[in-house]
Amino acid sequence: MASSNSNKIEISEIETRLRDLDKKITGTVEGVRSSASKASVAGAAAVVLVIVIAYFLGRRKGKLSSTIVEIRRS
């Protein structure tokens, strides 16, 4: 920090504060990225699960209500 005798700001003080700020921002960005990637994986898994369930329910419904056509030749 600047000494009480002088109001001048040293270059080293600016560099130190900028490095501290950079570390904080980098940590925050990395935290958000990891959260976003986890959320996107969970969302993709949920979508795949819904599609698989819909497929099997539709397949079962089709088997239960399928029509049998008998062709007779005379």
C-alpha positions in Angstrom: 0.0 0.0 0.0 1.1 3.6 -0.3 2.9 5.1 2.6 1.1 7.7 4.7 3.7 10.4 3.7 3.1 10.1 0.0 -0.1 9.8 -2.1 1.7 8.3 -5.0 0.7 4.8 -6.2 3.6 2.6 -7.1 3.6 0.3 -10.1 4.2 -2.7 -7.9 1.0 -2.0 -6.0 -1.0 -1.9 -9.2 0.6 -5.1 -10.4 -0.1 -6.9 -7.1 -3.8 -5.8 -7.1 -4.2 -6.9 -10.7 -2.7 -10.3 -10.0 -5.0 -10.8 -7.1 -8.0 -9.7 -9.2 -6.9 -12.1 -12.0 -6.7 -15.0 -9.5 -10.2 -14.3 -8.2 -11.7 -14.1 -11.6 -10.0 -17.2 -12.9 -11.2 -19.2 -9.9 -14.8 -17.9 -10.4 -14.7 -18.7 -14.1 -13.4 -22.2 -13.5 -16.1 -22.9 -10.9 -18.8 -21.7 -13.3 -17.4 -23.9 -16.2 -17.4 -27.0 -14.0 -20.9 -26.4 -12.9 -22.1 -25.7 -16.4 -20.5 -28.9 -17.8 -22.0 -31.0 -15.0 -25.4 -29.4 -15.7 -25.2 -30.1 -19.4 -24.2 -33.7 -18.9 -27.1 -34.2 -16.5 -29.5 -32.5 -19.0 -28.3 -34.7 -21.9 -28.7 -37.8 -19.7 -32.3 -36.8 -18.9 -33.1 -36.2 -22.5 -31.8 -39.6 -23.5 -33.7 -41.2 -20.7 -37.0 -39.6 -21.8 -36.4 -40.7 -25.4 -35.7 -44.3 -24.3 -38.8 -44.5 -22.1 -41.0 -43.0 -24.8 -39.6 -45.6 -27.3 -40.4 -48.6 -25.0 -43.8 -47.3 -24.0 -44.7 -46.7 -27.7 -43.4 -50.2 -28.6 -45.5 -51.8 -25.9 -48.6 -49.8 -27.0 -48.0 -50.9 -30.5 -47.9 -54.6 -29.6 -51.0 -54.4 -27.5 -53.2 -52.7 -30.1 -51.8 -54.1 -33.3 -54.4 -55.4 -35.8 -54.1 -58.8 -37.3 -55.3 -59.0 -40.9 -56.1 -62.4 -42.2 -56.3 -62.9 -46.0 -58.4 -65.8 -47.3 -58.3 -66.9 -50.9 -61.3 -68.6 -52.2 
